[in-house]
Amino acid sequence: MRFLAFSACIASVTADVITSDSHFYGQSPPVYPSPSGTGTGDWAESYTKAKAFVAQLSLEEKSNLTFGASTTENGCSGFIPAISRLGFPGLCLSDAGNGLRSTDLVNGYPAGLSVGASWNRKLTTQRAHFMAGEFKAKGVNIALGPVVGPLGRVARNGRNWEGFSNDPYLSGVLAADTVTAFNKRGVMTSLKHYIMNEQETNRNPVTGSTPQTEAVSSNVDDKTIHELYLWPFQDAIKAGSVNIMCSYNRINNSYGCANSKTLNGLLKTELGFQGFVVTDWTAQHSGVASALAGLDMVMPDTKYWGDNLTTAINNGSVPESRLNDMATRILAAWYYLGQDSSIPEPGAGMPYSVITPHKRVDARDPAARPVILQGAVEGHVLVKNNHALPLKKPQVLSVFGYSAATYKASVPSTSGFGSWGLGYESTDVQQIMAAIGLNEGQSVELQSIAINGTIIMGGGSGATTPTYVSGPLDALTNRAMKDNSALFWDVESPAPEGVPASDACLVFINAWASEGYDRPGVYDDYSDNLVLSVADQCGNTIVVIHNAGVRLVDNFADHPNVTAIVYAHTPGQDSGAATVALLYGDENFSGKMPYSVPKNISDYGALLDPSLPEGDYVNYPQSDFSEGIFIDYRDFESRNITPRYEFGFGLSYTSFEYGSLSVTKTKKANNAARYPSGAIEQGGQVDLWDVLARVKFTVKNTGPVAGKEAAQLYIDTPSGVKQLRGFEKVSLNAGEKDSVTLALTRRDLSEWDVVAQKWRLVSGANRGIGYEVAKLLLSSQDNYYILLGSRDAGRGAKAAAELDPTGASVEPVTIDVSDDASIELAAQHIASKHGHLDVLVNNAGINTELDVLLQQQKKQEQGDLGATPDFAKLREEIKSQGTEKSNLAQLRKLYRDAYEVNVFGAAATTEAFKPLLAKAVASPPRIVFVSSHTGSMGLRSEPSSGIWEKLRSPSFPTYRSTKAALNMLTLHYAALFEEQGWKVNASAPNLTATHFSRGIGRPASESAVNIVRLATLSVDGETGTYSDENGTVPW
């Protein structure tokens, strides 16, 4: 028997994509006006000072604060000139990937990807502390980082190495720690690239074509943007980031630096951002529009603002209050970090040219050296080790591969735009420079590797210029001298002649990536053949990969002579020293993968390549994020694909054992409403960070040597297959045990509600009545096969596994009843796999008025219909939320959203599944509509009814009217299929204790009884009825 239970679902609307630019208007919802900063929370004093300062400025002076100026006085990436008469010295902005770019006497820190691979918050904070000190010493006000976008959606993205990981939680925590450390040193961070900047291909418009080809549009739904791409930004903003860099790409066909939804709506309203928004370099494409959309500063200069902005203010196109807010936000950030008194002259240590005589400022702190080395060490991940490591003073060691050698030259360019300034020392520089022209319509054949030496980072604005580089071959030579070992090497031949007598053969390869273009691939034949050539000759081949992004190893990982594989990532200046310390066991591997490595390139599906302009969209490239939140490990798990090396995986020279797991709810959890109700400060509603649960467990080092373990906590609620929601790195000696406690916040345990526009603690068919219906059916003696519907694949899979661990009788089906495409896909899946359906239970339902109410109401008495809430009081609260005539738009929205799910969703689902029901094997076909007593017009109008007093109040008219409409839908389908013998009925389950009702009402198991009865009617059973377990309910 086939049975399907559907959960309550909220829809996301995907706009049609067409070729004319005018038809894209409105795909990104307009949000105006741009909210002014309020100085909320700990920003109050800064705003008071900033407003007083702005009050003294002329219109021109205020305008000059909003765009960069060209200067030969310093080498800053961007510069805001001084207002000398009032003592404002200006602002210096400089790139900050893994250290200061294009200047001398600075360190080269491990890049973001290595930091993510370390899973070490303490080390992340220390790195940021010393890095910030260098920026401050050089007179840099704003460090252009950290990077949390791209998040790694596209495997070939050229900038994935700059970010921390492919996971929003891991990236968000490490970004927040970085921001906190910079703030303590009084240096601003520029969190970038906001938002969904997930490919380099077509990141900018192609101006040479006619018509112009616009930048690629990242098209995403509201739920995905909140739960995936906005998540790490929110963490860092909560931590105090004062500047956000808007991105080159378009978002739902509106440019990122002129997108009122993402800037005014998400950032400045929802997240309460008090700082300012700066463009990525040359990312401004409009004047008035970008000003009104919430942009505050343009870099490196502007052709749209300046005099044009003052003109727009004078003619009323832009209100002067918007310019005042721009200037206030910029200056408030300056005051907020104490830069009015604690930083050197802007750009004082950033020479315009490092090759001509200049004042030298050595920004390096000797105390940073061990942190940089340890960061490089912990960013290495050991993924295979067949007893090959650690090395034990080998007598003969052979070294092969182009990535073992330090690059041949590191010399500044007179233009400032050469290999030294962009991290291209190991590459074919001419090829790279030509590649930058890809966005200008050129075509260049690119290599996937940096053939001329090792890489310590990727290329582009995130690169740095350290005073030295420790290459692997140099470090191995020093170690061989110490151990009196024989060392052979060939770092140039593509198929070197091996030394079979070697105790071990080390092969060093790399995977290059850079800003400006996407990678040609995620592996390359040259390097794979190099490894295979050595492995065919050497029985103990150890492969070390310097990779600026994911690198597949399926061509050689299973070779019997490849005994160990190490992902060294982008380790910074101490690359060689760190690698050798690990290979010889002086340090223990403790890194974990910050992304997944699949077994086959085909496993990526649509998430391998960037989207290209093609067909009807050649002038308006479209990148549809149709996978939703399912990227990287979420994607692989949702499709039951086992990766070669999963996210969070990494080997060690020791072993660890977990135990004593316990979960404790907090007092705040006991009173938690479905929605947060706290005030909005920077980072969003303050109670999103309320701790609702604590997870405690022990970790024991059960191996022979000391080591560090990155303990990780995953949950499958609220959304997705599973999601990281906690981690801590524990250092343990051999035999030592320690306890770890991880906190889970309200936000960690919520999903984004696209109707209420709030984070919500939710239930669905897999949590409430639908779950209990399935449970009752399974407990019977009949052979039921249940298709358990859920909008979230993860929750559905979990519920199915709980109901039937064997998987023999319950199958999860992903469906969103307010998304036609989702309904059709579910129907197609069932048709192709099962061919028919016997019973359909329409169980979707939302109460939009209650959603509004629960934003304010945290506590409410428990009980069933005999102890209902004070509806009069609730109605007044709903009225205060704007559901009366004073706000017709809000009223209309409440009705529309409720009908979309409760009525239209039920009708659309029934229509889509009619062909399957017509093929029912266990006749007759049955349809059950889960209604409500509140939809009964008979009970509502008859004083003698038992619950008339409870229903006579005017509360919740939207919900009640949807259920009345659902009842009419029941009668319609009952009449439509009466002659065919179908059984179509409605069930009124009474007020039921689920998250939907905040625990008020009777157990869901009791409400499921009548639904099960109607779902299992025989050919003699009733049709066209409306009932509960006590009998007929009047229509």
Buried (B, 14 or more C-beta within 10 A) or exposed (E): BBBBBBBBBBBBEBEEBEEEEEBBEEBBEBBEEBBBBBBBBEBEEBBEBBBEBBEEBEBEBBBBBBBBBEBEBBBBBBBBBBBEEEEBBBBBBBBBBBBBBBBBBBBBBBBBBBBBBBBBBBBBBBBBBBBBBBBBBBBBBBBBBBBBBBBBBBBBBBBBBBBBBBBBBBBBBBBBBBBBBBBBBBBBBBBBBBBBBBBBBBBBBBEEEEEEBBBBBBBBBBBBBBBBBBBBBBBBBBBBBBBBBBBBBBBBBBBBBBBBBBBBBBBBBBBBBBBBBBBBBBBBBBBBBBBBBBBBBBBBBBEBBBEBBBBBBEEEBBBEEBBBBBBBBBBBBBBBBEBBEEBBEBBBBBBBBBEEEBEEBEBBBEEBBEBBBBBBBBBBBBBBBEEBBBBEEBEBBBBBBBBBBBBEEBEBBEEBEBBBBBBBBBBBBEBBBBBBEBBEEEEBEBBBBBBBBBBBBBBBBBBBBBEEBBBBBBBBBBBBEEBEBBBBBBBEEEBBEBBEEBBBBBBBBBBBBBBBBBBBBBBBEBBBBBBBBBBEBBEBBBBBBBBBBBBBBBBBBEBEBBBBBBBBBBBBBBBBBBBBBBBBBEBBBBBBBBBBBBBEEEBBEEBBBBBBBEEEBEBBBBBEBEBBBBBBBBBBBBEEBEBBBBBBBBBBBBBBEEEEEEEEEBEBBEEBBBBBBEEBBBBBBBBBBBBBBBBEBBBBBBBEBBBBBBBBBBBBBBBBBBBBBBBBBBBBEEEBBBEBEBBBBBBBBBBBBBBBBBBBBBBBBBBBBBBBBBBBBBEEEEEBBBBBBBBBBBBBBBBBBEBBEEEEBBBBBBBBBBBBEBBEBBBEBBBEEBEBBBBBBBBBBBBBBBBBBBBBBBEBEEBBBEEBBEBEEBBEBBEEBBBEEEBEEEBEBBBEBBBBBBBBBBBBBBEBBBEBBEBBEBEBBBBBBBBBBBBBEEBBEEEEBEBBEBBBEEBBBBBBBBBBBBBEBBBBBBEEBEEEEBBBBBBBBBBBBBBBBBEBBBEBBBBBBBBBBBBBBEEEBEBBBBBBBEEEBEB
